[in-house]
């Protein structure tokens, strides 16, 4: 079968699409990659909250699926709203890679006396994600977050040029781009210090590190082809994170994070955080077996804590 794959044009998006294409070609299909520009790609001078609702990197690609211009859409799963169009479905999620965030630091700004976020006091940290900003403020109120937009290479260049002391990026994106880069010209300069942030503490965006492969519901042959590259091992943990996101109805403007892992016995652990009205961070750390029940309990507890903080802030 010949499959037209739609994706954004950033280096990371193209690397993700290339990975999906390789998986599909290994199943005997022919692929063609079609680049689609989204509103999130066109508008880079404002923060996510100012650009529009959650889904700014998704809507145009979904429109191409609706119109039949592409057969398959490849997204960073964390960019997808919790509620998708009824006629589209995530038909596969290939094996998830590291869900953690990474702190890239200029060497002169490192301070290992601060173990969670090893930055000197007053350091400038580049990020546009409300979640990352809220986590930094809660864990290191002595450092400053500043607006940073653009694709991964653009953000790394901003750090290398000295506009920031550190930037926060997804480990998955850095690792995927590293596989595609020229060894003679690495994406991250060799003097930059890389610190993986513990996802149980610096909680990632729901489904961070996962790729969603989307098709039309009625395209049964395409769905069948794509389902062959799904990784069932990731399904339960991602279900808990996405269920929590659905209950939060969150997007880029909401300081919300959720990370689920499974132990060797299959029990799930869900850590979730939510920024509150008084500037603090509500946090829950729960264990259970059912991803939907775990998500519901986590959101109920977060909402209760946040409501109490909001009342306190109002007085």
N, C-alpha and C positions, 0 to 999 in steps of 0.2 A: 504494500500500500504506500502511496505517496502522501506525505503529511507536511502541510505548511505550518511552520511554527512561528508564532508571533511573540515578540519580546521588545523591551525597551532597548535603546541603543547604547547605554553606558557599557563600559568595559566589563563590569561585574554582571550586568544582565546578559550580555553576549556570552560570557563564560558559562553562566548558568544554562542558557539555551543550548550551548554547544555540548554541555554534559548530557542534557536530555536527548539531544539529537544522537549522540553516540549510543546511548542506551536503546533508543528506538531502532537505530540502524543495526545494533547487535541482535535485534529481534527480527531482522530481515526487511525492514521498511526503508523507503527512500525519504529523505527530508530536505526541506528548503526553509531557510530562516528569513523571516520578514521583519524588518525593523519598524517599530511604531513609536512615534514621539508622544509623550503624555504631558499633561499640564504641569506635572511635577518636574519634568525635564525642562520645560520652557521657562518656568518662573523660578529663578534661583536667588533672587535678591531679597526674598522675604522668608520669614519662618513658616513652618508647616501650618500653624494655626491661621496665619493670614492668607494662605493660598486657597484654602477651601476645605471641604469635608474630607474625612478619611477615604482613601481610595484614589488619591491624586496620581498615583503611579499605575493605576489599574484600569480606569474607566475606558480610555481609548482602546486599549487592547481587548477588553470585553466587547466593545462595540464592533471591533473587527471580527470577533467570533460570531456575534449576532448576524452580521452582514454576510458571512460566508467568505470573507477575504482570507481568513486563516482557518485551520482545522484544530489547532492546538495553541493554547496560550501558556506561557511560562512566566510565573511571578515569584518574587520573594514572598513566601507565605505571610510573613509579618506585615506586608503592605496591604493585604486583603482585608476588607471590612468583615465584620463578624456575620453580616447578612449579605448574601450574594443574590444575583438574579435567579429566579426560579427555573429558568430554562438553561442555566449553565451549572456545571458540576465540577468539583475537583476530583478528577478521575484517578489521580495518582500523586503520591508524595514519595519521591525517591529517598534513599537513605539520608537521614538528617546528619549534618555535621555539627561541629561545636556550636552550642547555643550562646556561649558567653560573649560578653563585651571585652574589648581590649583597650587599654590605655596606652597610647603612644606618647612618649615624653622626650623632650629635648634634654640632653644629658645634664645640663647645668640646673635643670629644674627638678631633678630627682631628690627625694628625701626619704631614705629607707627607715627613718625613725617613725614614719607614719605608715604602718604596714598595710592597711586596707586600701588606701589610695596614696601611694608613695610620692607625694608632691610637696614642694616647699610651700610655706604659707604665702598667700597672695597670688598664687599661680593662676594663669588665665587658661581655662579649659574650653575648647571649642566643641559645641554640640548644638543641634537644633531640636533634639527630642525632649519633650516635656518630662518624660520618665527619667532620662539620664540626668537632666538638670535637677530634678527633685531628689534623686539619689545622691548626687554630689553634694547638694545643699544639706542633706540630712547627715551624711557621713563625714563631710569636710566643709563645714560652714565658713572656714577661713580662706577658701579658694573661690575664684570667681568664674562663673560660666558665661560664655559669650557666644552670640549667634554664629553658626557655621553651616552653610549649605553647599551643595555641589556633590559631584560623584566622588568615589573613594580617592582616585589619584589627585583630584583638586583639593580635597581636604588634607591629604598627606603633604602636598606642596605648600599649603598654607602654614602647616606646622614647620616644615623644613625652612621656610622663608622667615620664620621668627614672629609670625603674627599671633601665634599662640604658644604657650608653654607646653600644652598637651592637647590631644584630641581623643575622643572616644569613638571607636568604630566596632562593628561586629566582627568577631573572630572569623566567622564563616566567610564573609566577603574578602577579608585579607587573605585567607588561605586559598580560596578559589582563584583569586587573581594571581597569587604566587605561583600556582601551577602553570599559568599561562605566560608568565613574564620571561623576559630575556635575562638570563643570569648575569650578564654583563651590565645590566641597567635595572637593578632591583626597584620595586615599587617603593619600599620604605628604605631610606638611607641607612647605611650600616651603623651610624652612630646613634640613631634613635633607639631609645630603650622601650621594649615591649613588655607590658605587664598584663597578663590575663586576669580579669576580675572574676572572682568566685561567684558563679551564678546564684548560689544560695544566699549571697549577701548583696551583690550588685545585680539585682534581678533583671533578666533580659525581657525584651518584648515577647509577647506570646507568639510562638511558632518561629522565633528567630533561629536561623540556621537551617530552615527547611525550605524546599522549593515546592510550590504548588503547580501541578500540571492540570490545566482546566480545558474542558471540552463542552460542546453542546449536549444537553441531555438526550436529544433525539438522534444524535449521531452514534448509533449503537456500534457500528464497526470501528469507528475511531476510539470510542470509549473502551472497547475490548482490547484494542491494540495498546492503548496507553496504560490500561490497568496492569499490564504485564510488567511494568517497571515500578510498580508500587512496592513500598517497603512496609510490610505489616508490623514489624517490630517497633516502628515509630508511632503507630496509630494511637495507642492508648494514651501516651504522654501528651501528644499533640491534641488529642480530643479534650483532655482536661484543660489545657491552656486556652484552646479556642472556645470552650464552653464558658470559661471564666470571662474571656473577652466579650462574649455574647451578652452575658449578664451585666457586665460593666458598660456595654455598648460603647466601647472606647475607641479612640483613634489617636492620631498624632498629638492632638491638643490635650489629651488626658494623661496625667502622670500615673500610668498603670503598668505594672509588669507582672508576668506569671511564668514560672519555670517548673516543669514537672519531670521527675526522673523515676525510674523503676529499680528496685533492688533485686538481688539475685533470686528472691522468692516471688517476685512479681508484684510486691506491694508498691503502691505509688506514693511519692512524696510531692506535694504541691506547695511551693513558696510563692506568695503573691504580695505585692505592695501597691499602695494607693496614696497619692498626694492628697493632703487635707486642706481645709480652708484656713487653718492657722499656720500653714507652712510646714507642718510636721509630716511624717510618713507613717501611715498605718501599715502593719505588716502581720501576715499570718504564715504559719509553717505547720502543715497538716499531713497526716498519713491516712491512706484508705485504699480500697480495692476498686471502687467504681469511679471512673473519671468524671461522670456527670454529677454524682453526689458530692464528690470531693470539691468540684468547682462551685457548686451551689453553696456548700458550707463555707468555703473560703470567701465567696463574695458576700454572704450574709454577715460574716464576722467583720470583714473590711468595711462594709457599709455602716455597720453599727459603730465601729470605732471612729470613722470619718464623720458621722453625724454628731457624735459627742464632741469632737474637736471643733466642728462648725459652730455648735451652740456656744462652746467656750470662747471661740474667737469673736462671736457676735456680742459677747458681754465684756 
